[in-house]
């Protein structure tokens, strides 16, 4: 077979068409590629514009939200309010406002003397600052408050609870009225309850009713914050207590309620002998304010024991310089026929025990012509031997509980078994039973 080097006409036409088609295809691809690039560039520009517009919109949206949404909703949620339904918080706020709006001014005035130390303790123990509302609910910020059941102080500690928490009392000072001791103990206890129940509302309930009683109820019906405060399986009184704490926390956060600025204080070591009221008078303090700053003091005169007190930082230097001038002033009294220690103590506005402390060598019996050291009338009439804010005239009708004794009841209310027996016309050996009622004259004001 032979191949011809010449191309027939039909083959040449086909070749021309093929070349033309290839050229058109290449041209079309180039145009399409160019169009695609242009389209991509336009889309990129459009996307960039959209991104820019979106960012602008977000900025504008944030500005609008800041104007529309209240500032309170932008703040961090308080630990005590975390997880609680907004409806429950609003209800708690209404209840707290209804119950405390009339007494809040009084609460605020009382808080100025002690709240600085309380806030310092909360910070040192890494506890929520909002726990500062508990003393408002417990005692209306009165460190002298005493409940009919015997709970005492800002945090209303019972004697046995205080003992377990390491809060100690003595003749000179009462630990349950001590701001630092009682506050640290109460906060540590609340933190322990929070760790135990993993919930602040439940921790607050446990503080009020006791952890074992709360656990028994939770075993029958579990509870979490989302279930609502009204559905907590606790007594009505404890539920109201929790709601008041939650409500006051929310009202403080909303700045509906507020505490006044507390007075900053500094600890001062006072060597005996010292008259506390005289020291306050010399340094220009208002009457009884020294005992409002130091509610743990049982006495006004410390003759043989060095004590530590808290004084306003503004007068700390002045008070420190004048301690030496605040010693009690004494005079010598010559014993006459008919004198006795009881009448002598009363006429000099002091106590028999104080006279014995001042005259350790006087012997068992008084002798005519004997000279005794007694407080000068000028000073003794101005100040008393005891903290003047400790009143002895509050009569309480106390219901005896299981395990009570005259000694335990007397210890709760700052009195003596003999005084309780005398008030109820019973002997010291009288058997008291749970359910009995006794009249008790408390040495502190009941809450």
Secondary structure, DSSP 8 states (H G I E B T S, - for coil): ----SS--HHHHHHHHHHHHHHHHHHHHHHHHHHHHHHHHHHHHHHHHHHHHHHHHHHHHHHHHHHHHS-HHHHS---TTTTT--HHHHHHHHHHHHHHHTTTHHHHHHHHTTTHHHHHHHHHHTT--GGGGGHHHHHHTT-TT-B-TT--BTTTTB-HHHHHHTT----SSB-GGG-HHHHHHHHHHHHHHHHHHHS-HHHHHHHHHH-HHHHHHHHHHS---GGG-GGG-SS-HHHHHHHHHHHHHHHHHHTTSS-------EEEEEE-SSEEHHHHHHHTT--TTHHHHH-TTB-BSEESS--EEEEEEGGGHHHHHHHGGGGS--EEEEE--TT--HHHHHHHTTS-HHHHHHH-TTS-SS--TT-EEEEE-HHHHHHS-SB-TT--S-EEEEEE--TT--HHHHHHHHT--HHHHHHHTT--TT----TT-EEEEEESS-B-
